[in-house]
């Protein structure tokens, strides 16, 4: 994660939330043409931070909307295997566009304490997206979809 510890990342997420940079729910895409940091009058917060977790797996998903496309920044986003249970941790994303829903596996971390980067550069145009973590190969042991 480029020298950024989990503690520092958690503090950065908390600070961003406190500053209101993440007030747009990631589940509802909207056009982001201005940067709220440099254009405070735009009333358009385009950044998001999600943290799905469950026993055995956790993830941090940090990114920005570009029009109706979510971009997940790999520098700050990861999935972590938090248990010594022999099962890997997975992070999934769900894209919703009208009545069409598509699920996609983004990353896998294998072994207790192992982490893997999450990135998403070429996402489709969507109305909403959600993330969740799962423990094990199937999608039967997963957290709720976070938005």
N, CA, C and O atoms as a GROMACS GRO file, in nm:
protein
  588
    1UNK      N    1   0.082  -0.119   0.000
    1UNK     CA    2   0.000   0.000   0.000
    1UNK      C    3   0.086   0.125   0.000
    1UNK      O    4   0.041   0.231   0.044
    2UNK      N    5   0.207   0.113  -0.048
    2UNK     CA    6   0.291   0.231  -0.066
    2UNK      C    7   0.328   0.301   0.062
    2UNK      O    8   0.328   0.424   0.066
    3UNK      N    9   0.362   0.226   0.171
    3UNK     CA   10   0.405   0.287   0.295
    3UNK      C   11   0.291   0.338   0.381
    3UNK      O   12   0.315   0.395   0.488
    4UNK      N   13   0.170   0.320   0.338
    4UNK     CA   14   0.054   0.367   0.413
    4UNK      C   15   0.004   0.252   0.499
    4UNK      O   16  -0.038   0.149   0.447
    5UNK      N   17   0.007   0.271   0.631
    5UNK     CA   18  -0.038   0.165   0.720
    5UNK      C   19  -0.189   0.165   0.729
    5UNK      O   20  -0.255   0.263   0.694
    6UNK      N   21  -0.243   0.053   0.777
    6UNK     CA   22  -0.388   0.043   0.792
    6UNK      C   23  -0.438   0.149   0.888
    6UNK      O   24  -0.545   0.206   0.869
    7UNK      N   25  -0.359   0.177   0.994
    7UNK     CA   26  -0.398   0.279   1.092
    7UNK      C   27  -0.405   0.417   1.026
    7UNK      O   28  -0.499   0.493   1.050
    8UNK      N   29  -0.305   0.449   0.943
    8UNK     CA   30  -0.304   0.578   0.875
    8UNK      C   31  -0.417   0.585   0.774
    8UNK      O   32  -0.480   0.690   0.758
    9UNK      N   33  -0.444   0.473   0.704
    9UNK     CA   34  -0.553   0.470   0.607
    9UNK      C   35  -0.686   0.492   0.677
    9UNK      O   36  -0.770   0.568   0.627
   10UNK      N   37  -0.706   0.427   0.791
   10UNK     CA   38  -0.830   0.445   0.867
   10UNK      C   39  -0.845   0.591   0.910
   10UNK      O   40  -0.955   0.646   0.904
   11UNK      N   41  -0.737   0.651   0.953
   11UNK     CA   42  -0.740   0.792   0.994
   11UNK      C   43  -0.771   0.881   0.874
   11UNK      O   44  -0.845   0.978   0.887
   12UNK      N   45  -0.714   0.848   0.758
   12UNK     CA   46  -0.740   0.927   0.637
   12UNK      C   47  -0.886   0.917   0.596
   12UNK      O   48  -0.947   1.017   0.557
   13UNK      N   49  -0.942   0.798   0.604
   13UNK     CA   50  -1.084   0.780   0.570
   13UNK      C   51  -1.170   0.857   0.667
   13UNK      O   52  -1.265   0.925   0.626
   14UNK      N   53  -1.140   0.848   0.796
   14UNK     CA   54  -1.217   0.921   0.896
   14UNK      C   55  -1.209   1.072   0.873
   14UNK      O   56  -1.308   1.143   0.885
   15UNK      N   57  -1.090   1.119   0.839
   15UNK     CA   58  -1.074   1.263   0.814
   15UNK      C   59  -1.153   1.305   0.691
   15UNK      O   60  -1.217   1.410   0.691
   16UNK      N   61  -1.148   1.224   0.586
   16UNK     CA   62  -1.223   1.258   0.465
   16UNK      C   63  -1.372   1.260   0.493
   16UNK      O   64  -1.443   1.348   0.444
   17UNK      N   65  -1.419   1.164   0.569
   17UNK     CA   66  -1.561   1.162   0.605
   17UNK      C   67  -1.596   1.286   0.686
   17UNK      O   68  -1.701   1.347   0.665
   18UNK      N   69  -1.509   1.322   0.780
   18UNK     CA   70  -1.534   1.439   0.865
   18UNK      C   71  -1.539   1.566   0.782
   18UNK      O   72  -1.613   1.659   0.813
   19UNK      N   73  -1.459   1.571   0.676
   19UNK     CA   74  -1.456   1.690   0.591
   19UNK      C   75  -1.570   1.691   0.489
   19UNK      O   76  -1.587   1.789   0.416
   20UNK      N   77  -1.645   1.584   0.485
   20UNK     CA   78  -1.759   1.579   0.394
   20UNK      C   79  -1.724   1.544   0.252
   20UNK      O   80  -1.804   1.567   0.161
   21UNK      N   81  -1.606   1.487   0.230
   21UNK     CA   82  -1.568   1.452   0.094
   21UNK      C   83  -1.637   1.325   0.046
   21UNK      O   84  -1.637   1.296  -0.074
   22UNK      N   85  -1.696   1.250   0.137
   22UNK     CA   86  -1.756   1.122   0.099
   22UNK      C   87  -1.906   1.121   0.125
   22UNK      O   88  -1.962   1.016   0.159
   23UNK      N   89  -1.971   1.232   0.111
   23UNK     CA   90  -2.112   1.238   0.145
   23UNK      C   91  -2.202   1.183   0.036
   23UNK      O   92  -2.319   1.155   0.063
   24UNK      N   93  -2.154   1.166  -0.085
   24UNK     CA   94  -2.234   1.108  -0.190
   24UNK      C   95  -2.232   0.957  -0.175
   24UNK      O   96  -2.125   0.897  -0.186
   25UNK      N   97  -2.346   0.894  -0.150
   25UNK     CA   98  -2.346   0.748  -0.138
   25UNK      C   99  -2.297   0.685  -0.267
   25UNK      O  100  -2.339   0.724  -0.375
   26UNK      N  101  -2.208   0.588  -0.256
   26UNK     CA  102  -2.152   0.523  -0.373
   26UNK      C  103  -2.258   0.448  -0.451
   26UNK      O  104  -2.238   0.415  -0.568
   27UNK      N  105  -2.369   0.420  -0.389
   27UNK     CA  106  -2.474   0.345  -0.458
   27UNK      C  107  -2.553   0.430  -0.556
   27UNK      O  108  -2.632   0.376  -0.633
   28UNK      N  109  -2.533   0.559  -0.556
   28UNK     CA  110  -2.610   0.645  -0.644
   28UNK      C  111  -2.518   0.732  -0.726
   28UNK      O  112  -2.470   0.836  -0.679
   29UNK      N  113  -2.492   0.690  -0.848
   29UNK     CA  114  -2.402   0.765  -0.934
   29UNK      C  115  -2.468   0.893  -0.980
   29UNK      O  116  -2.588   0.898  -1.006
   30UNK      N  117  -2.389   0.996  -0.988
   30UNK     CA  118  -2.436   1.120  -1.048
   30UNK      C  119  -2.319   1.184  -1.120
   30UNK      O  120  -2.204   1.149  -1.096
   31UNK      N  121  -2.349   1.275  -1.205
   31UNK     CA  122  -2.245   1.337  -1.285
   31UNK      C  123  -2.152   1.419  -1.197
   31UNK      O  124  -2.197   1.507  -1.124
   32UNK      N  125  -2.025   1.390  -1.205
   32UNK     CA  126  -1.924   1.461  -1.126
   32UNK      C  127  -1.834   1.537  -1.222
   32UNK      O  128  -1.739   1.481  -1.277
   33UNK      N  129  -1.865   1.661  -1.242
   33UNK     CA  130  -1.786   1.740  -1.335
   33UNK      C  131  -1.691   1.833  -1.264
   33UNK      O  132  -1.590   1.873  -1.321
   34UNK      N  133  -1.721   1.869  -1.140
   34UNK     CA  134  -1.633   1.957  -1.064
   34UNK      C  135  -1.567   1.881  -0.952
   34UNK      O  136  -1.614   1.774  -0.913
   35UNK      N  137  -1.461   1.934  -0.899
   35UNK     CA  138  -1.395   1.876  -0.784
   35UNK      C  139  -1.434   1.959  -0.663
   35UNK      O  140  -1.403   2.077  -0.658
   36UNK      N  141  -1.504   1.898  -0.564
   36UNK     CA  142  -1.552   1.977  -0.451
   36UNK      C  143  -1.441   2.041  -0.369
   36UNK      O  144  -1.466   2.139  -0.298
   37UNK      N  145  -1.318   1.988  -0.377
   37UNK     CA  146  -1.208   2.048  -0.304
   37UNK      C  147  -1.167   2.180  -0.371
   37UNK      O  148  -1.145   2.280  -0.302
   38UNK      N  149  -1.158   2.179  -0.503
   38UNK     CA  150  -1.114   2.297  -0.575
   38UNK      C  151  -1.229   2.384  -0.625
   38UNK      O  152  -1.209   2.498  -0.667
   39UNK      N  153  -1.350   2.330  -0.619
   39UNK     CA  154  -1.468   2.404  -0.661
   39UNK      C  155  -1.574   2.390  -0.553
   39UNK      O  156  -1.674   2.321  -0.573
   40UNK      N  157  -1.553   2.457  -0.436
   40UNK     CA  158  -1.644   2.438  -0.324
   40UNK      C  159  -1.788   2.474  -0.354
   40UNK      O  160  -1.878   2.426  -0.285
   41UNK      N  161  -1.813   2.556  -0.451
   41UNK     CA  162  -1.949   2.594  -0.485
   41UNK      C  163  -2.022   2.490  -0.569
   41UNK      O  164  -2.141   2.507  -0.597
   42UNK      N  165  -1.952   2.384  -0.609
   42UNK     CA  166  -2.015   2.287  -0.699
   42UNK      C  167  -2.119   2.201  -0.630
   42UNK      O  168  -2.205   2.144  -0.696
   43UNK      N  169  -2.113   2.189  -0.496
   43UNK     CA  170  -2.206   2.106  -0.420
   43UNK      C  171  -2.210   1.965  -0.479
   43UNK      O  172  -2.317   1.905  -0.490
   44UNK      N  173  -2.095   1.913  -0.515
   44UNK     CA  174  -2.087   1.786  -0.586
   44UNK      C  175  -1.973   1.702  -0.529
   44UNK      O  176  -1.861   1.707  -0.581
   45UNK      N  177  -1.999   1.625  -0.425
   45UNK     CA  178  -1.896   1.540  -0.366
   45UNK      C  179  -1.888   1.411  -0.446
   45UNK      O  180  -1.984   1.334  -0.449
   46UNK      N  181  -1.777   1.388  -0.510
   46UNK     CA  182  -1.763   1.276  -0.603
   46UNK      C  183  -1.682   1.160  -0.548
   46UNK      O  184  -1.667   1.058  -0.616
   47UNK      N  185  -1.630   1.172  -0.430
   47UNK     CA  186  -1.547   1.066  -0.373
   47UNK      C  187  -1.632   0.971  -0.291
   47UNK      O  188  -1.739   1.007  -0.242
   48UNK      N  189  -1.584   0.846  -0.275
   48UNK     CA  190  -1.653   0.751  -0.191
   48UNK      C  191  -1.553   0.665  -0.115
   48UNK      O  192  -1.439   0.649  -0.158
   49UNK      N  193  -1.597   0.610  -0.003
   49UNK     CA  194  -1.518   0.518   0.078
   49UNK      C  195  -1.613   0.414   0.134
   49UNK      O  196  -1.711   0.448   0.200
   50UNK      N  197  -1.584   0.287   0.108
   50UNK     CA  198  -1.667   0.176   0.155
   50UNK      C  199  -1.579   0.080   0.233
   50UNK      O  200  -1.460   0.067   0.204
   51UNK      N  201  -1.637   0.013   0.333
   51UNK     CA  202  -1.558  -0.079   0.415
   51UNK      C  203  -1.639  -0.203   0.452
   51UNK      O  204  -1.676  -0.220   0.568
   52UNK      N  205  -1.666  -0.290   0.355
   52UNK     CA  206  -1.737  -0.414   0.389
   52UNK      C  207  -1.648  -0.504   0.473
   52UNK      O  208  -1.527  -0.512   0.450
   53UNK      N  209  -1.707  -0.572   0.572
   53UNK     CA  210  -1.628  -0.660   0.658
   53UNK      C  211  -1.718  -0.770   0.714
   53UNK      O  212  -1.840  -0.756   0.722
   54UNK      N  213  -1.654  -0.879   0.753
   54UNK     CA  214  -1.719  -0.991   0.820
   54UNK      C  215  -1.610  -1.073   0.885
   54UNK      O  216  -1.492  -1.052   0.855
   55UNK      N  217  -1.644  -1.166   0.974
   55UNK     CA  218  -1.539  -1.250   1.032
   55UNK      C  219  -1.461  -1.324   0.923
   55UNK      O  220  -1.518  -1.399   0.844
   56UNK      N  221  -1.330  -1.301   0.919
   56UNK     CA  222  -1.244  -1.366   0.822
   56UNK      C  223  -1.203  -1.281   0.704
   56UNK      O  224  -1.110  -1.317   0.632
   57UNK      N  225  -1.270  -1.167   0.682
   57UNK     CA  226  -1.237  -1.083   0.566
   57UNK      C  227  -1.279  -0.939   0.591
   57UNK      O  228  -1.379  -0.912   0.658
   58UNK      N  229  -1.200  -0.848   0.536
   58UNK     CA  230  -1.235  -0.707   0.538
   58UNK      C  231  -1.180  -0.641   0.413
   58UNK      O  232  -1.086  -0.691   0.351
   59UNK      N  233  -1.238  -0.529   0.378
   59UNK     CA  234  -1.191  -0.454   0.261
   59UNK      C  235  -1.209  -0.305   0.284
   59UNK      O  236  -1.296  -0.263   0.361
   60UNK      N  237  -1.128  -0.228   0.218
   60UNK     CA  238  -1.143  -0.082   0.210
   60UNK      C  239  -1.149  -0.052   0.060
   60UNK      O  240  -1.062  -0.092  -0.016
   61UNK      N  241  -1.253   0.018   0.021
   61UNK     CA  242  -1.272   0.053  -0.119
   61UNK      C  243  -1.285   0.205  -0.126
   61UNK      O  244  -1.384   0.262  -0.081
   62UNK      N  245  -1.185   0.268  -0.183
   62UNK     CA  246  -1.175   0.414  -0.188
   62UNK      C  247  -1.170   0.454  -0.336
   62UNK      O  248  -1.093   0.397  -0.413
   63UNK      N  249  -1.250   0.551  -0.373
   63UNK     CA  250  -1.246   0.591  -0.513
   63UNK      C  251  -1.321   0.719  -0.542
   63UNK      O  252  -1.350   0.798  -0.453
   64UNK      N  253  -1.350   0.736  -0.668
   64UNK     CA  254  -1.410   0.860  -0.717
   64UNK      C  255  -1.500   0.828  -0.836
   64UNK      O  256  -1.469   0.742  -0.918
   65UNK      N  257  -1.611   0.900  -0.843
   65UNK     CA  258  -1.699   0.890  -0.959
   65UNK      C  259  -1.646   0.981  -1.070
   65UNK      O  260  -1.605   1.094  -1.044
   66UNK      N  261  -1.646   0.930  -1.192
   66UNK     CA  262  -1.621   1.009  -1.311
   66UNK      C  263  -1.743   0.990  -1.399
   66UNK      O  264  -1.761   0.886  -1.463
   67UNK      N  265  -1.826   1.092  -1.400
   67UNK     CA  266  -1.957   1.084  -1.464
   67UNK      C  267  -2.033   0.970  -1.395
   67UNK      O  268  -2.061   0.981  -1.276
   68UNK      N  269  -2.066   0.862  -1.463
   68UNK     CA  270  -2.136   0.750  -1.401
   68UNK      C  271  -2.045   0.627  -1.391
   68UNK      O  272  -2.094   0.514  -1.384
   69UNK      N  273  -1.915   0.648  -1.391
   69UNK     CA  274  -1.820   0.539  -1.381
   69UNK      C  275  -1.744   0.549  -1.248
   69UNK      O  276  -1.678   0.649  -1.222
   70UNK      N  277  -1.753   0.445  -1.163
   70UNK     CA  278  -1.672   0.446  -1.041
   70UNK      C  279  -1.529   0.403  -1.073
   70UNK      O  280  -1.506   0.305  -1.143
   71UNK      N  281  -1.435   0.477  -1.020
   71UNK     CA  282  -1.292   0.444  -1.031
   71UNK      C  283  -1.246   0.409  -0.891
   71UNK      O  284  -1.258   0.491  -0.800
   72UNK      N  285  -1.192   0.289  -0.872
   72UNK     CA  286  -1.141   0.246  -0.742
   72UNK      C  287  -0.989   0.261  -0.743
   72UNK      O  288  -0.921   0.202  -0.827
   73UNK      N  289  -0.938   0.339  -0.650
   73UNK     CA  290  -0.794   0.371  -0.642
   73UNK      C  291  -0.720   0.258  -0.571
   73UNK      O  292  -0.744   0.232  -0.453
   74UNK      N  293  -0.629   0.192  -0.642
   74UNK     CA  294  -0.556   0.078  -0.585
   74UNK      C  295  -0.459   0.118  -0.475
   74UNK      O  296  -0.418   0.034  -0.394
   75UNK      N  297  -0.421   0.245  -0.471
   75UNK     CA  298  -0.328   0.290  -0.367
   75UNK      C  299  -0.391   0.282  -0.227
   75UNK      O  300  -0.321   0.260  -0.128
   76UNK      N  301  -0.523   0.300  -0.220
   76UNK     CA  302  -0.591   0.302  -0.091
   76UNK      C  303  -0.692   0.189  -0.073
   76UNK      O  304  -0.758   0.184   0.031
   77UNK      N  305  -0.706   0.101  -0.169
   77UNK     CA  306  -0.810  -0.002  -0.164
   77UNK      C  307  -0.747  -0.141  -0.157
   77UNK      O  308  -0.652  -0.172  -0.228
   78UNK      N  309  -0.804  -0.223  -0.068
   78UNK     CA  310  -0.749  -0.358  -0.051
   78UNK      C  311  -0.855  -0.451   0.007
   78UNK      O  312  -0.956  -0.408   0.062
   79UNK      N  313  -0.828  -0.582  -0.005
   79UNK     CA  314  -0.903  -0.686   0.064
   79UNK      C  315  -0.802  -0.759   0.152
   79UNK      O  316  -0.688  -0.779   0.112
   80UNK      N  317  -0.846  -0.798   0.272
   80UNK     CA  318  -0.756  -0.862   0.367
   80UNK      C  319  -0.819  -0.990   0.421
   80UNK      O  320  -0.936  -0.991   0.459
   81UNK      N  321  -0.739  -1.097   0.425
   81UNK     CA  322  -0.778  -1.223   0.488
   81UNK      C  323  -0.743  -1.209   0.636
   81UNK      O  324  -0.626  -1.201   0.671
   82UNK      N  325  -0.843  -1.206   0.722
   82UNK     CA  326  -0.820  -1.178   0.864
   82UNK      C  327  -0.828  -1.301   0.953
   82UNK      O  328  -0.822  -1.287   1.076
   83UNK      N  329  -0.842  -1.421   0.898
   83UNK     CA  330  -0.856  -1.541   0.981
   83UNK      C  331  -0.763  -1.652   0.935
   83UNK      O  332  -0.728  -1.662   0.817
   84UNK      N  333  -0.724  -1.734   1.029
   84UNK     CA  334  -0.643  -1.852   1.000
   84UNK      C  335  -0.737  -1.972   0.988
   84UNK      O  336  -0.734  -2.064   1.070
   85UNK      N  337  -0.823  -1.968   0.885
   85UNK     CA  338  -0.926  -2.070   0.869
   85UNK      C  339  -0.910  -2.153   0.743
   85UNK      O  340  -0.993  -2.238   0.714
   86UNK      N  341  -0.802  -2.128   0.667
   86UNK     CA  342  -0.779  -2.202   0.544
   86UNK      C  343  -0.862  -2.153   0.426
   86UNK      O  344  -0.855  -2.210   0.317
   87UNK      N  345  -0.940  -2.047   0.447
   87UNK     CA  346  -1.025  -1.992   0.340
   87UNK      C  347  -0.972  -1.856   0.298
   87UNK      O  348  -0.928  -1.776   0.382
   88UNK      N  349  -0.977  -1.829   0.170
   88UNK     CA  350  -0.933  -1.700   0.117
   88UNK      C  351  -1.042  -1.596   0.133
   88UNK      O  352  -1.159  -1.629   0.152
   89UNK      N  353  -1.002  -1.469   0.126
   89UNK     CA  354  -1.095  -1.357   0.131
   89UNK      C  355  -1.109  -1.299  -0.010
   89UNK      O  356  -1.011  -1.286  -0.083
   90UNK      N  357  -1.232  -1.266  -0.047
   90UNK     CA  358  -1.262  -1.214  -0.180
   90UNK      C  359  -1.341  -1.085  -0.166
   90UNK      O  360  -1.417  -1.068  -0.071
   91UNK      N  361  -1.322  -0.993  -0.261
   91UNK     CA  362  -1.407  -0.873  -0.266
   91UNK      C  363  -1.478  -0.872  -0.401
   91UNK      O  364  -1.417  -0.895  -0.506
   92UNK      N  365  -1.607  -0.846  -0.395
   92UNK     CA  366  -1.693  -0.843  -0.513
   92UNK      C  367  -1.752  -0.704  -0.530
   92UNK      O  368  -1.767  -0.630  -0.433
   93UNK      N  369  -1.786  -0.670  -0.652
   93UNK     CA  370  -1.858  -0.546  -0.682
   93UNK      C  371  -1.984  -0.584  -0.759
   93UNK      O  372  -1.984  -0.677  -0.839
   94UNK      N  373  -2.089  -0.509  -0.734
   94UNK     CA  374  -2.215  -0.527  -0.808
   94UNK      C  375  -2.246  -0.396  -0.879
   94UNK      O  376  -2.256  -0.290  -0.816
   95UNK      N  377  -2.260  -0.405  -1.013
   95UNK     CA  378  -2.297  -0.290  -1.094
   95UNK      C  379  -2.446  -0.298  -1.124
   95UNK      O  380  -2.497  -0.404  -1.160
   96UNK      N  381  -2.516  -0.186  -1.109
   96UNK     CA  382  -2.658  -0.179  -1.141
   96UNK      C  383  -2.679  -0.068  -1.241
   96UNK      O  384  -2.641   0.047  -1.219
   97UNK      N  385  -2.741  -0.104  -1.353
   97UNK     CA  386  -2.772  -0.006  -1.457
   97UNK      C  387  -2.914  -0.034  -1.503
   97UNK      O  388  -2.939  -0.128  -1.578
   98UNK      N  389  -3.007   0.049  -1.458
   98UNK     CA  390  -3.149   0.024  -1.486
   98UNK      C  391  -3.191  -0.105  -1.418
   98UNK      O  392  -3.176  -0.118  -1.296
   99UNK      N  393  -3.243  -0.200  -1.494
   99UNK     CA  394  -3.284  -0.328  -1.436
   99UNK      C  395  -3.175  -0.435  -1.453
   99UNK      O  396  -3.194  -0.549  -1.412
  100UNK      N  397  -3.062  -0.399  -1.512
  100UNK     CA  398  -2.951  -0.492  -1.535
  100UNK      C  399  -2.855  -0.490  -1.415
  100UNK      O  400  -2.810  -0.384  -1.372
  101UNK      N  401  -2.825  -0.608  -1.362
  101UNK     CA  402  -2.732  -0.621  -1.250
  101UNK      C  403  -2.620  -0.716  -1.290
  101UNK      O  404  -2.645  -0.823  -1.347
  102UNK      N  405  -2.496  -0.677  -1.260
  102UNK     CA  406  -2.379  -0.759  -1.294
  102UNK      C  407  -2.286  -0.764  -1.173
  102UNK      O  408  -2.252  -0.660  -1.118
  103UNK      N  409  -2.246  -0.886  -1.131
  103UNK     CA  410  -2.150  -0.903  -1.022
  103UNK      C  411  -2.014  -0.938  -1.081
  103UNK      O  412  -2.003  -1.011  -1.180
  104UNK      N  413  -1.908  -0.884  -1.018
  104UNK     CA  414  -1.772  -0.909  -1.068
  104UNK      C  415  -1.676  -0.926  -0.950
  104UNK      O  416  -1.678  -0.847  -0.856
  105UNK      N  417  -1.594  -1.029  -0.956
  105UNK     CA  418  -1.489  -1.050  -0.858
  105UNK      C  419  -1.375  -0.953  -0.886
  105UNK      O  420  -1.328  -0.944  -0.999
  106UNK      N  421  -1.332  -0.880  -0.783
  106UNK     CA  422  -1.225  -0.782  -0.803
  106UNK      C  423  -1.090  -0.826  -0.752
  106UNK      O  424  -0.988  -0.801  -0.816
  107UNK      N  425  -1.087  -0.894  -0.635
  107UNK     CA  426  -0.957  -0.931  -0.579
  107UNK      C  427  -0.972  -1.044  -0.479
  107UNK      O  428  -1.081  -1.072  -0.429
  108UNK      N  429  -0.858  -1.110  -0.452
  108UNK     CA  430  -0.853  -1.223  -0.361
  108UNK      C  431  -0.727  -1.211  -0.275
  108UNK      O  432  -0.619  -1.181  -0.326
  109UNK      N  433  -0.743  -1.233  -0.144
  109UNK     CA  434  -0.628  -1.236  -0.053
  109UNK      C  435  -0.624  -1.375   0.008
  109UNK      O  436  -0.726  -1.427   0.053
  110UNK      N  437  -0.506  -1.435   0.011
  110UNK     CA  438  -0.492  -1.573   0.055
  110UNK      C  439  -0.393  -1.585   0.170
  110UNK      O  440  -0.275  -1.551   0.156
  111UNK      N  441  -0.440  -1.634   0.284
  111UNK     CA  442  -0.355  -1.656   0.400
  111UNK      C  443  -0.379  -1.553   0.507
  111UNK      O  444  -0.409  -1.437   0.477
  112UNK      N  445  -0.366  -1.594   0.634
  112UNK     CA  446  -0.394  -1.503   0.746
  112UNK      C  447  -0.309  -1.375   0.740
  112UNK      O  448  -0.186  -1.382   0.734
  113UNK      N  449  -0.374  -1.261   0.740
  113UNK     CA  450  -0.306  -1.132   0.736
  113UNK      C  451  -0.269  -1.085   0.596
  113UNK      O  452  -0.222  -0.973   0.580
  114UNK      N  453  -0.289  -1.169   0.496
  114UNK     CA  454  -0.254  -1.131   0.359
  114UNK      C  455  -0.349  -1.026   0.306
  114UNK      O  456  -0.468  -1.027   0.337
  115UNK      N  457  -0.296  -0.933   0.226
  115UNK     CA  458  -0.378  -0.831   0.162
  115UNK      C  459  -0.354  -0.834   0.012
  115UNK      O  460  -0.248  -0.878  -0.034
  116UNK      N  461  -0.451  -0.786  -0.062
  116UNK     CA  462  -0.438  -0.772  -0.207
  116UNK      C  463  -0.498  -0.638  -0.247
  116UNK      O  464  -0.601  -0.596  -0.193
  117UNK      N  465  -0.434  -0.571  -0.341
  117UNK     CA  466  -0.484  -0.444  -0.392
  117UNK      C  467  -0.616  -0.465  -0.465
  117UNK      O  468  -0.642  -0.570  -0.523
  118UNK      N  469  -0.698  -0.363  -0.461
  118UNK     CA  470  -0.820  -0.361  -0.541
  118UNK      C  471  -0.810  -0.241  -0.634
  118UNK      O  472  -0.780  -0.130  -0.589
  119UNK      N  473  -0.835  -0.262  -0.762
  119UNK     CA  474  -0.842  -0.149  -0.853
  119UNK      C  475  -0.952  -0.174  -0.954
  119UNK      O  476  -0.983  -0.289  -0.988
  120UNK      N  477  -1.008  -0.068  -1.001
  120UNK     CA  478  -1.110  -0.075  -1.104
  120UNK      C  479  -1.098   0.052  -1.186
  120UNK      O  480  -1.136   0.160  -1.142
  121UNK      N  481  -1.043   0.038  -1.304
  121UNK     CA  482  -1.018   0.154  -1.388
  121UNK      C  483  -1.125   0.168  -1.496
  121UNK      O  484  -1.173   0.278  -1.521
  122UNK      N  485  -1.164   0.059  -1.559
  122UNK     CA  486  -1.258   0.064  -1.670
  122UNK      C  487  -1.393   0.005  -1.629
  122UNK      O  488  -1.434  -0.099  -1.680
  123UNK      N  489  -1.461   0.072  -1.538
  123UNK     CA  490  -1.593   0.028  -1.495
  123UNK      C  491  -1.696   0.070  -1.600
  123UNK      O  492  -1.675   0.167  -1.673
  124UNK      N  493  -1.806  -0.002  -1.607
  124UNK     CA  494  -1.911   0.040  -1.700
  124UNK      C  495  -1.985   0.162  -1.645
  124UNK      O  496  -1.972   0.196  -1.528
  125UNK      N  497  -2.062   0.227  -1.730
  125UNK     CA  498  -2.151   0.332  -1.684
  125UNK      C  499  -2.262   0.267  -1.602
  125UNK      O  500  -2.327   0.173  -1.649
  126UNK      N  501  -2.284   0.315  -1.480
  126UNK     CA  502  -2.381   0.252  -1.391
  126UNK      C  503  -2.466   0.356  -1.321
  126UNK      O  504  -2.431   0.473  -1.311
  127UNK      N  505  -2.581   0.309  -1.271
  127UNK     CA  506  -2.665   0.392  -1.186
  127UNK      C  507  -2.625   0.376  -1.040
  127UNK      O  508  -2.644   0.467  -0.960
  128UNK      N  509  -2.570   0.259  -1.006
  128UNK     CA  510  -2.532   0.231  -0.868
  128UNK      C  511  -2.430   0.118  -0.866
  128UNK      O  512  -2.422   0.038  -0.960
  129UNK      N  513  -2.352   0.112  -0.758
  129UNK     CA  514  -2.267  -0.004  -0.737
  129UNK      C  515  -2.252  -0.029  -0.589
  129UNK      O  516  -2.266   0.061  -0.507
  130UNK      N  517  -2.223  -0.156  -0.557
  130UNK     CA  518  -2.212  -0.202  -0.419
  130UNK      C  519  -2.090  -0.292  -0.410
  130UNK      O  520  -2.045  -0.347  -0.510
  131UNK      N  521  -2.035  -0.308  -0.289
  131UNK     CA  522  -1.925  -0.401  -0.268
  131UNK      C  523  -1.957  -0.492  -0.151
  131UNK      O  524  -2.038  -0.458  -0.064
  132UNK      N  525  -1.892  -0.608  -0.149
  132UNK     CA  526  -1.902  -0.700  -0.034
  132UNK      C  527  -1.778  -0.787  -0.031
  132UNK      O  528  -1.708  -0.801  -0.131
  133UNK      N  529  -1.752  -0.846   0.085
  133UNK     CA  530  -1.643  -0.941   0.100
  133UNK      C  531  -1.703  -1.080   0.125
  133UNK      O  532  -1.811  -1.093   0.184
  134UNK      N  533  -1.631  -1.181   0.081
  134UNK     CA  534  -1.673  -1.319   0.100
  134UNK      C  535  -1.555  -1.399   0.152
  134UNK      O  536  -1.439  -1.367   0.126
  135UNK      N  537  -1.586  -1.504   0.227
  135UNK     CA  538  -1.484  -1.597   0.276
  135UNK      C  539  -1.510  -1.730   0.207
  135UNK      O  540  -1.619  -1.787   0.219
  136UNK      N  541  -1.410  -1.779   0.135
  136UNK     CA  542  -1.425  -1.904   0.060
  136UNK      C  543  -1.458  -1.876  -0.086
  136UNK      O  544  -1.495  -1.765  -0.124
  137UNK      N  545  -1.442  -1.982  -0.168
  137UNK     CA  546  -1.457  -1.970  -0.313
  137UNK      C  547  -1.596  -1.930  -0.359
  137UNK      O  548  -1.609  -1.858  -0.458
  138UNK      N  549  -1.700  -1.974  -0.291
  138UNK     CA  550  -1.835  -1.944  -0.338
  138UNK      C  551  -1.884  -1.811  -0.278
  138UNK      O  552  -1.812  -1.746  -0.202
  139UNK      N  553  -2.004  -1.773  -0.312
  139UNK     CA  554  -2.061  -1.650  -0.261
  139UNK      C  555  -2.170  -1.679  -0.157
  139UNK      O  556  -2.264  -1.601  -0.141
  140UNK      N  557  -2.156  -1.791  -0.086
  140UNK     CA  558  -2.256  -1.826   0.016
  140UNK      C  559  -2.220  -1.770   0.152
  140UNK      O  560  -2.308  -1.757   0.237
  141UNK      N  561  -2.093  -1.736   0.176
  141UNK     CA  562  -2.049  -1.683   0.306
  141UNK      C  563  -1.992  -1.542   0.284
  141UNK      O  564  -1.871  -1.523   0.273
  142UNK      N  565  -2.084  -1.445   0.279
  142UNK     CA  566  -2.046  -1.308   0.241
  142UNK      C  567  -2.108  -1.206   0.334
  142UNK      O  568  -2.207  -1.232   0.402
  143UNK      N  569  -2.047  -1.088   0.337
  143UNK     CA  570  -2.107  -0.975   0.408
  143UNK      C  571  -2.225  -0.925   0.327
  143UNK      O  572  -2.246  -0.967   0.213
  144UNK      N  573  -2.302  -0.835   0.386
  144UNK     CA  574  -2.407  -0.768   0.312
  144UNK      C  575  -2.341  -0.677   0.209
  144UNK      O  576  -2.226  -0.637   0.225
  145UNK      N  577  -2.414  -0.644   0.103
  145UNK     CA  578  -2.364  -0.547   0.005
  145UNK      C  579  -2.359  -0.411   0.072
  145UNK      O  580  -2.458  -0.365   0.128
  146UNK      N  581  -2.243  -0.345   0.065
  146UNK     CA  582  -2.231  -0.210   0.122
  146UNK      C  583  -2.240  -0.109   0.009
  146UNK      O  584  -2.204  -0.137  -0.105
  147UNK      N  585  -2.288   0.007   0.044
  147UNK     CA  586  -2.302   0.113  -0.055
  147UNK      C  587  -2.264   0.245   0.005
  147UNK      O  588  -2.269   0.348  -0.063
   0.00000   0.00000   0.00000
